[in-house]
Amino acid sequence: MSTGSFTPEGEQLRGSDLARAALEAAKASAKARGRTPGSKAKGRSVYRSRRRWSGAGPDERDPQTIGRIASRLAADRGWVEQLQGGQVFGRWAKLVGEDVAEHAQPIALSDGELTVQASSTAWATQLRLLQRDLLKRIAAGIGHDVVKKLKIKGPDAPNWRHGPRHVPGRGPRDTYG
């Protein structure tokens, strides 16, 4: 004998009649639990929690580009300011121009103050005159409030202190004049 549903008259149900009987049994079960048939459960529906595809719209489960993942990771970890500061060093020649980049190099960036070392005292003076323009170029290329102030240094002077025993005084320079 086959298993299945039977009508009160003893006939076996088939096809759409069987589906209709199953629906009626589910509605009766819902009423017995105190739920209104056809209403959604509180929170997420059972169907949505079991679904494993994202559908037509964008979703966090969709494949993401490496750039988007890296941006999200940097924002979550609080690295955005450091990365923007790194862009100043990496894109220095494009930000300030080839002629300025040939004679000046960024050294350090801390608290919005960029320290730049010039190749000569003449270029240090020129950079001080161009300071506002350089800050505008950097802000346009990287973003505002990354570099707020420039500290311009001239070239390093030679050091005459060599060896563990040093005699105080001017050293070899005292014979120059």
ABEGO torsion letter per residue (X at the ends): XBBEBBBAAGBBBBEAAAAAAAAAAAAAAAAAAGBBBGBBBBEBBAAAAABABAEABBBAABBBBAAAAAAAAAAAAGAAAAAAAAAAAAAAAAAAEAAAAAABBBABBBGGBBBBBBABAAAAAAAAAAAAAAAAAAAAAAEBGABABBBBBBBBBBBABBEABBBBEAEAAAAAX
